[in-house]
Amino acid sequence: MSAVAMQSAVLSSRRKSCWLGTPEIYFRKTIDNSRLVKVEDSRRAREMKYFGLALCFLFVLVMGYALQHFRAIEYGYKIETLRSQRDGLTEMNRALRLEEASLRDPERIDVMARKLGMQSPQPGQVLRMDATTDAAAPVMASMTPVAVVSAR
């Protein structure tokens, strides 16, 4: 047993000897900076001013580029919208001209007039209003008798 006791004493002494320093003790020390005076560095201030101006100029350049870029994209969308609108209107105009041409067909008008019981005009009944006349020449008014036909 004495050997076991000795071994434990040696181990305990080794454990205690691991820490060989003194305990850390912190002392409070007040620092008084009231007597310090900051010396203004004019060169550093000038450098900072130039750096700030350079950054502002760079910011303005980047924002100007971004504004132009986004406006170009926006105008591209507007142009494409107007092109598609123009194409639609052109197609509608073509369809309306085709419809107008079919409605102005004299044969169609003649067939519809005969269905309504109308007859071809007698010679002298038709007065052309679109005849080319001199606009400065006086126009004489004339009265022609009108016959009223009742459909009873």
RODREN-801003 format. One record per residue: x, z, y of N, C-alpha, C in turn. Coordinates in pm, whole numbers, plus 50000, padded with zeros to 5 digits. Layout:
BEGIN
XZYXZYXZY
...
This chain:
BEGIN
500795000049881500005000050000500835000050125
501885005050115502705005350234503144991350274
503264982450177503634968750208502494961650281
501294964650238500124958450302499994963850444
500234976450464500144982450596501204976850687
502354973950633503424968550715503104954150758
502534946750664502174933150698501124932750807
500154941550800499104941850903499684946351037
500674955351034501304959751157502104948351218
502774940251135503554928951184502614918451243
501494915851174500524906051225499904910651356
499604923351365499004928351489500014927951602
501284930151570502284929551676502504915051720
502374905851628502514891951665501344887551754
500174892251723499014888551802499144893651945
499644905051960499794910752093500904903752170
501914898652104503034892452171502754878052211
501584872552173501244858852213501094857852364
500644867952423500404867652567501544875152634
502424867352698503624873552750503634874552901
502644869052972502674869053116501974881053175
502014881453304501284892053374499894886853405
498954895353414497594890653446497564884853587
496754874153602496684867753733495834876053825
496414878853940495704886654040495644878354167
494424877154222494224869254343494034878654460
494814876154564494684884054685493974875454789
493084881354860492344874154962493184873455088
493294861155138494064859155259493194851255355
492914856055467492104848955565493004839455643
492484827355666493234817255739492524814955870
493244815855976492674814156109493174800956166
492254790856174492614777756227492174776056372
491804786656436491304785456573492414781356671
493624783556638494704780156729495224765956707
494724759156600495194745656575494484735956670
495194726256715494654716156805494904702556739
493824694556727493964681356666494484671756771
495554665056738496144655456829495474642056800
494934635856904494234623156887495254612056873
495084604256768495984593256740495334580556795
495814575456905495194563856970495364551256884
496464549856816496674538156731495674537956616
495454549456556494484550556445493064547756496
492724552756613491404550256670491214535356697
492244528856751492164514556778492014506756648
492754510556546492624503956416491224505656359
490664517256370489314519756319488274511656398
488494510356529487564502556611487624487956569
488804482356551488944468456508488374466456368
488584475956281488044475156146486514475156149
485924483656231484474484156246483914471156301
484594465656402484154452756458484284441556356
485344441756278485514431556174484424432656069
484074444856031482994446855934481664442055991
481394445056118480154440456181480104425156185
481204418956220481254404256225481034398356086
481654404155985481474399555848480024401255804
479414412455841478004414955807477104404555871
477354401355998476544391356067476714377656000
477944374155963478164361355896477424360655762
477504371255683476844371355552475324370655570
474784378155665473334377955689472884364255740
473694357955825473364344355873473344334355758
474324335355670474354326455554473144328955465
472844341555439471704344855352470404339955414
470254341555546469044336955613468884321855599
469964314355621469894299855607469594295855463
470204302655370470004299355229468554301655188
467994313155225466614316055185465614307255259
465914303655383465024294355454465074280555390
466254276355346466354263355279465534263255151
465574274155077464754275154955463274274854991
462894282455094461494282855137461024269055183
461854261955260461474248555306461384238855188
462224240655088462134232354968460784233954900
460334246554889459014248954829457904242754914
458024244255046456994238355135456974223155123
458154216955118458224202455106457604197854975
457884205054867457324201254738455804202854738
455294213254801453844215254811453214204054892
453834200455004453294189655086453354176155015
454404173854936454484161354859453354160454758
453124171354687452044171054588450694169454657
450534175854773449284174254849449144159754897
450224153654944450194139754987449824130454873
450424133054756450114124654640448634125854601
448104137954607446684139954578445794132754678
446144133654805445354126954908445464111654896
446644106654860446804092254840445924087454725
445894095154618445054091454504443574092054542
443194102154619441804103254664441454091654757
442364087754845442134076554936441954063654857
442774061654755442644049754672441284049454603
440844060854550439554061554483438414058954582
438524064354704437474062254805437434047654850
438584041254864438594027054902437964018454792
438234021954667437634014654555436124016554554
435684028854579434244031654584433594024254701
434274024154817433734017054934433624002054904
434623996454838434583982254805433433979154710
433193988254614432093985854521430733987654590
430643996554687429383998554757429103987354856
430123980654907429943969755004429703956154935
429703955854805429523943354732428163937154767
428143925054824426883918954865425913916654749
426393913754632425503911654518424773924454482
425473935654484424853948554453423793951854556
424133949654684423163952354791421933943554775
422123930754741421003921554724420103926054609
420703930354498419903934954382419103947354420
419733956754490419023968954530417903965854629
418123956354721417093952754819415913946154748
416143937854651415043931354577414263941554496
414953951954443414253962654370413333970354464
413743971854590412913978954688411833969954748
411793957254711410763948154758411123941054886
412343940854921412763933955042413003919155012
412933910955116413133896655101414323892355187
414783880255160415883874855239415393872655382
416223874355484415773872455622415523857655652
414563855355740414253841755785415273837755891
415463824855910416413820656014415973825656151
416883831456228416613836656361416283851456362
416073857656246415773872056240417053880456251
418153875156212419393882856209420153880756339
420463891456408421293891056529422603898156497
423683891156511425003896956483425423905656600
425663918156574426073927456680427593927756695
428293923456593429753924156600430373911256649
429573902456706430113889856759431033893156875
432123885956883433093888756988432563883157119
432403891857213431973888057348432943894057446
432943888457564433823893657668433233906757717
434033917157715433543930357754433253930857903
433883922557981433673922858126432453914658166
431973905858079430823897358114429543905558109
428613902758200427353910258198426513906258077
425723915558028424873913357912423433913357961
422693903257925421293902157965420433908457857
419563917257897418663923557803417513914057774
417053913757652415913905257616414973913157529
413693909757540412693916857462412083906957366
412103910157241411483901357141410353908957078
409263902057047408143908956985408503913556844
408063925556811408333931456681407013932656607
406953928056488405743929256406405873941156315
404863949456315404863961256228404013958056107
404553959755992403843957155868403683970555798
402433973855770402183986455700402163983655550
402553992955475402673991255332401483997555262
400203995455312399054001455246398493992855146
